[in-house]
Amino acid sequence: MTQSSEPAVVLLGTAGGPRVWGARAGISSALVLDGAVYLVDLGYGACRQFKLAGLDFGALRAGFVTHLHSDHISDLANLLLYGWFENLEEVASPVSLYGPGSRGQAPPLGADVGGLVCPEQPVPGFADTVRKLVEAFATDVNDRLADNARSHPSRLLQARDIELPEEVAFHPETAPAPPMEPIPVYRDEHVTVSAVLVRHAPMVPAFAFRFDTEHGSVVFSGDTGYCDNVVALATGADILVHEVIDEQWVGRRYGNADTAVAEAMIAHHTSAHTSIPEVGRVAEKAGVGTLVLNHFVPGEIDRPRWHAAGEHFSGSLIVGDDLDRIPL
């Protein structure tokens, strides 16, 4: 397939959660601008979806990770390991990858959990996560360098933590998403990218991203409960790509189970994600032109249920699907 140069958002994968739903690939999106490609998140299957969408790894400029949950980064190592053989070697300069820094302290665990994993560095930030992934595949990486004459990973990918300004009153436990102005993250001749913190505790920091281009503006919410920062970031945007969870499904799935796991899952889904009615209200309050639903939980459900978001939104509603292309 040949990459289209028409400016567009491409939904590579639209499933939410660390589940293999079958009907949808893991969460990942691309923004295509004047022959350049920008990635947002790399859930399972993202690299395969990138190819199926007809996109060129050699055109990749930058990638942005909203937060470090596994369903948003599970294909991160594959960007190198498979991209090597799919034209990633043709990038003019290393692809800039941006993601959250360390939360600074591990979340408290219950007494019966068995202790922290990797207690010497239990909450690595994005740059350290990428470094550790490359190190985990060192046998393969070094073999490819020697036997296949591949370029060193540092020539292809450069991972950076997103730095929070001192004036942002972030705290991993008490203020995971304080009110803030958007902070600059990345800029080139095609796009300016800014970010705000969102409500996805205890996974923090977690970000939403806004892409401003000469063709229009696009906001990706990442995973979040209702958050005024998202409304502010998305105000006046042409397209808002927003996560969504079916609150009725949550009730059916966990409501009758009187267990600690069920209670934890209900609390997480209702506080750290956005319900179908609420996502419509967010888009309406922000005054966006088009709302694109994405990161569906559950990943398999009758489509009419998702359209209920339109009852609270007066703009154009798109119920996203894998490999959908939405023009700017």
C-alpha positions as CSV (number, residue, x, y, z in Angstrom):
1,M,0.0,0.0,0.0
2,T,1.1,3.6,-0.7
3,Q,1.0,6.2,1.9
4,S,-1.5,9.0,1.2
5,S,-0.1,12.5,1.7
6,E,-3.6,14.0,2.5
7,P,-3.6,15.4,6.0
8,A,-5.6,13.0,8.2
9,V,-5.9,11.2,11.5
10,V,-5.6,7.5,11.1
11,L,-7.0,5.3,13.8
12,L,-4.5,2.3,13.8
13,G,-6.1,0.5,16.7
14,T,-9.1,1.4,18.8
15,A,-9.4,-1.2,21.7
16,G,-9.1,-0.2,25.3
17,G,-7.5,-2.1,28.2
18,P,-4.9,-4.9,28.4
19,R,-7.3,-7.3,26.7
20,V,-7.2,-9.1,23.3
21,W,-10.7,-8.3,22.1
22,G,-10.3,-9.8,18.7
23,A,-12.3,-7.3,16.8
24,R,-10.0,-4.4,17.5
25,A,-6.2,-3.9,17.7
26,G,-4.6,-2.1,20.7
27,I,-4.8,1.6,21.0
28,S,-2.6,3.6,18.6
29,S,-3.2,6.6,16.3
30,A,-1.3,8.4,13.6
31,L,-1.4,11.9,12.3
32,V,-0.3,12.3,8.6
33,L,0.8,15.8,7.6
34,D,2.4,16.6,4.3
35,G,4.3,13.3,4.0
36,A,5.3,13.2,7.7
37,V,3.8,10.8,10.2
38,Y,3.4,11.2,13.9
39,L,2.3,8.4,16.3
40,V,0.2,8.6,19.5
41,D,0.5,5.5,21.7
42,L,1.7,2.1,20.6
43,G,-0.7,-0.6,21.9
44,Y,-0.6,-4.2,20.8
45,G,-0.4,-4.7,17.0
46,A,0.3,-1.0,16.4
47,C,3.2,-1.7,14.0
48,R,1.2,-4.2,12.0
49,Q,-1.7,-1.7,11.8
50,F,0.8,1.0,10.7
51,K,1.7,-1.2,7.7
52,L,-1.9,-2.1,7.0
53,A,-2.8,1.6,6.9
54,G,-0.2,2.1,4.1
55,L,2.1,4.2,6.2
56,D,5.8,4.5,5.8
57,F,8.2,4.0,8.8
58,G,10.7,6.1,6.9
59,A,8.3,9.1,7.1
60,L,8.0,8.8,10.9
61,R,9.0,12.1,12.6
62,A,7.9,11.7,16.2
63,G,5.9,9.6,18.6
64,F,4.0,10.5,21.8
65,V,2.9,8.2,24.6
66,T,0.1,9.4,26.8
67,H,1.0,7.2,29.8
68,L,2.8,4.0,30.7
69,H,0.0,1.5,31.0
70,S,0.9,-1.7,29.0
71,D,-2.0,-1.3,26.6
72,H,-0.5,2.0,25.4
73,I,3.2,0.8,25.0
74,S,3.1,-2.9,24.4
75,D,4.3,-2.5,20.8
76,L,7.0,0.1,21.7
77,A,9.9,-2.4,21.4
78,N,8.5,-3.6,18.1
79,L,8.9,-0.1,16.7
80,L,12.6,-0.8,16.6
81,L,12.7,-4.5,16.2
82,Y,10.3,-4.7,13.3
83,G,10.7,-1.1,12.0
84,W,14.4,-2.0,11.3
85,F,13.2,-4.2,8.4
86,E,10.3,-2.0,7.4
87,N,12.1,1.2,6.2
88,L,12.8,2.8,9.6
89,E,16.4,2.9,8.5
90,E,15.3,5.7,6.0
91,V,14.4,8.3,8.6
92,A,16.4,11.5,8.0
93,S,17.1,11.9,11.7
94,P,16.3,9.9,14.8
95,V,12.6,9.7,15.6
96,S,11.8,11.8,18.7
97,L,9.7,9.8,21.2
98,Y,8.1,11.6,24.1
99,G,6.4,10.2,27.2
100,P,5.8,10.8,30.9
101,G,8.7,11.0,33.3
102,S,8.7,8.9,36.5
103,R,6.0,9.5,39.1
104,G,8.8,9.6,41.6
105,Q,7.3,7.1,44.1
106,A,5.6,3.8,43.7
107,P,1.9,3.6,44.6
108,P,1.1,1.9,47.9
109,L,0.6,-1.8,47.7
110,G,-1.6,-4.1,49.8
111,A,0.2,-6.3,52.4
112,D,-0.6,-9.5,50.6
113,V,0.7,-8.5,47.1
114,G,4.2,-9.8,47.6
115,G,6.2,-6.7,47.2
116,L,7.2,-4.4,44.4
117,V,8.5,-5.5,41.0
118,C,12.0,-4.1,40.4
119,P,12.2,-2.4,43.8
120,E,15.5,-0.7,42.8
121,Q,13.6,1.3,40.2
122,P,9.9,0.5,40.5
123,V,8.5,3.5,38.5
124,P,10.8,4.2,35.6
125,G,9.8,7.1,33.3
126,F,9.4,6.8,29.6
127,A,13.1,7.3,28.6
128,D,14.2,4.6,31.1
129,T,11.4,2.3,29.9
130,V,12.6,2.5,26.3
131,R,16.2,1.9,27.4
132,K,15.2,-1.1,29.5
133,L,13.2,-2.6,26.5
134,V,16.2,-2.2,24.2
135,E,18.4,-3.9,26.8
136,A,15.9,-6.7,27.3
137,F,16.4,-7.5,23.6
138,A,20.1,-7.0,23.6
139,T,20.9,-10.5,22.2
140,D,18.7,-9.8,19.2
141,V,19.8,-6.2,18.8
142,N,23.5,-7.0,18.9
143,D,23.0,-9.9,16.5
144,R,21.2,-7.6,14.0
145,L,23.9,-5.0,14.3
146,A,26.6,-7.7,13.5
147,D,24.8,-10.0,11.2
148,N,22.3,-7.8,9.3
149,A,24.3,-4.5,9.3
150,R,21.4,-2.6,11.0
151,S,21.8,0.9,12.3
152,H,22.4,1.4,16.0
153,P,19.1,2.0,17.8
154,S,20.3,5.5,18.9
155,R,20.4,6.6,15.3
156,L,16.8,5.6,14.8
157,L,14.9,6.4,18.0
158,Q,15.5,8.9,20.8
159,A,13.3,8.8,23.8
160,R,12.7,11.8,26.1
161,D,10.7,12.4,29.2
162,I,8.2,15.2,29.2
163,E,9.4,17.7,31.8
164,L,6.7,19.4,34.0
165,P,7.4,23.1,34.8
166,E,8.0,23.9,38.4
167,E,4.8,26.0,38.6
168,V,2.6,22.9,37.8
169,A,1.6,21.6,41.3
170,F,1.8,18.0,40.3
171,H,1.9,15.3,43.1
172,P,1.4,11.6,42.3
173,E,-1.0,11.0,45.2
174,T,-2.7,14.3,46.0
175,A,-2.6,16.3,42.7
176,P,-2.2,14.0,39.7
177,A,-3.9,16.5,37.3
178,P,-3.8,20.0,38.8
179,P,-5.2,22.9,36.7
180,M,-2.5,24.0,34.3
181,E,-1.8,25.7,31.0
182,P,-0.7,23.5,28.1
183,I,3.0,23.0,28.0
184,P,5.1,22.8,24.8
185,V,6.4,19.3,23.9
186,Y,7.5,19.3,20.2
187,R,7.6,21.5,17.2
188,D,8.7,21.2,13.5
189,E,7.8,22.7,10.2
190,H,4.5,20.8,10.1
191,V,3.1,20.8,13.7
192,T,3.2,22.2,17.2
193,V,2.5,19.7,20.0
194,S,1.4,20.7,23.5
195,A,0.2,18.7,26.5
196,V,-1.7,18.8,29.7
197,L,-2.0,16.4,32.6
198,V,-5.2,14.3,32.8
199,R,-7.1,12.2,35.4
200,H,-5.9,8.6,35.2
201,A,-4.6,8.0,38.7
202,P,-2.9,6.0,40.0
203,M,-1.1,5.8,36.7
204,V,0.6,9.2,36.7
205,P,1.8,11.4,35.0
206,A,-0.7,10.9,32.2
207,F,-1.1,13.3,29.3
208,A,-3.4,14.5,26.6
209,F,-1.8,16.0,23.5
210,R,-2.9,18.8,21.1
211,F,-1.5,19.0,17.5
212,D,-1.8,22.4,15.9
213,T,-1.2,22.4,12.1
214,E,-1.9,24.7,9.1
215,H,-4.6,22.1,8.2
216,G,-6.4,22.2,11.5
217,S,-6.0,21.1,15.2
218,V,-6.4,17.6,16.7
219,V,-6.5,16.6,20.4
220,F,-5.9,13.1,21.7
221,S,-7.3,12.7,25.2
222,G,-5.3,9.7,26.3
223,D,-7.0,7.7,29.1
224,T,-8.8,10.0,31.5
225,G,-11.9,10.6,33.6
226,Y,-13.6,13.9,33.2
227,C,-10.9,16.6,33.4
228,D,-11.1,20.4,33.0
229,N,-7.6,20.3,31.6
230,V,-8.8,18.2,28.6
231,V,-11.7,20.7,28.0
232,A,-9.3,23.6,28.0
233,L,-6.8,21.8,25.7
234,A,-9.5,20.9,23.3
235,T,-11.3,24.2,23.2
236,G,-11.9,25.2,19.6
237,A,-10.1,22.1,18.2
238,D,-11.3,20.7,14.8
239,I,-11.1,17.1,16.0
240,L,-11.1,15.6,19.5
241,V,-10.1,11.9,19.6
242,H,-11.4,10.8,23.0
243,E,-11.5,7.5,25.0
244,V,-14.8,6.1,26.0
245,I,-16.2,3.4,28.3
246,D,-19.6,1.9,28.5
247,E,-20.7,2.6,32.0
248,Q,-23.6,0.2,31.7
249,W,-21.2,-2.6,30.8
250,V,-19.1,-1.8,33.9
251,G,-22.2,-2.3,36.0
252,R,-23.1,-5.6,34.3
253,R,-19.5,-6.9,34.4
254,Y,-18.6,-6.1,38.0
255,G,-21.7,-5.0,39.8
256,N,-22.8,-8.4,41.1
257,A,-19.4,-9.6,42.3
258,D,-18.7,-8.8,45.9
259,T,-14.9,-9.1,45.8
260,A,-12.0,-6.7,46.3
261,V,-11.0,-7.1,42.6
262,A,-14.5,-6.2,41.5
263,E,-14.6,-3.1,43.8
264,A,-11.2,-2.0,42.5
265,M,-12.2,-2.4,38.8
266,I,-15.4,-0.5,39.3
267,A,-13.5,2.3,41.1
268,H,-10.9,2.5,38.3
269,H,-13.4,2.4,35.4
270,T,-15.6,5.1,36.8
271,S,-12.9,7.5,38.0
272,A,-10.1,7.1,35.5
273,H,-12.2,6.7,32.3
274,T,-15.0,8.7,30.6
275,S,-18.5,7.3,30.2
276,I,-20.6,7.5,27.0
277,P,-22.7,10.5,28.1
278,E,-19.8,12.3,29.7
279,V,-17.6,12.2,26.6
280,G,-20.3,14.0,24.6
281,R,-20.5,16.6,27.3
282,V,-16.7,17.1,27.2
283,A,-16.8,17.7,23.4
284,E,-19.8,20.0,23.7
285,K,-18.1,22.1,26.4
286,A,-14.9,22.4,24.4
287,G,-16.8,23.4,21.3
288,V,-15.0,21.0,19.0
289,G,-16.1,20.4,15.5
290,T,-15.8,16.6,15.4
291,L,-15.7,14.1,18.2
292,V,-14.1,10.7,17.4
293,L,-14.7,8.0,19.9
294,N,-11.7,5.7,20.5
295,H,-10.1,3.3,23.1
296,F,-13.4,1.4,23.5
297,V,-14.0,-0.5,26.7
298,P,-15.3,-3.1,26.1
299,G,-13.8,-3.6,22.7
300,E,-16.7,-5.6,21.4
301,I,-20.2,-4.0,21.7
302,D,-23.2,-3.1,19.5
303,R,-22.4,0.1,17.8
304,P,-25.7,1.9,18.6
305,R,-24.7,2.0,22.2
306,W,-21.7,4.2,21.4
307,H,-23.8,6.6,19.4
308,A,-25.6,7.7,22.6
309,A,-22.7,10.1,23.1
310,G,-24.3,12.2,20.3
311,E,-27.2,12.9,22.6
312,H,-25.0,15.3,24.5
313,F,-22.9,16.7,21.6
314,S,-24.1,19.0,18.8
315,G,-21.2,18.5,16.4
316,S,-20.2,15.6,14.2
317,L,-19.8,12.3,15.9
318,I,-17.6,9.5,14.6
319,V,-17.6,6.1,16.3
320,G,-14.1,5.1,15.4
321,D,-12.9,1.8,14.0
322,D,-9.5,0.3,13.2
323,L,-7.8,1.9,10.1
324,D,-10.4,4.7,9.8
325,R,-8.9,7.7,8.1
326,I,-10.4,11.1,9.2
327,P,-9.4,14.0,7.0
328,L,-8.3,17.3,8.6
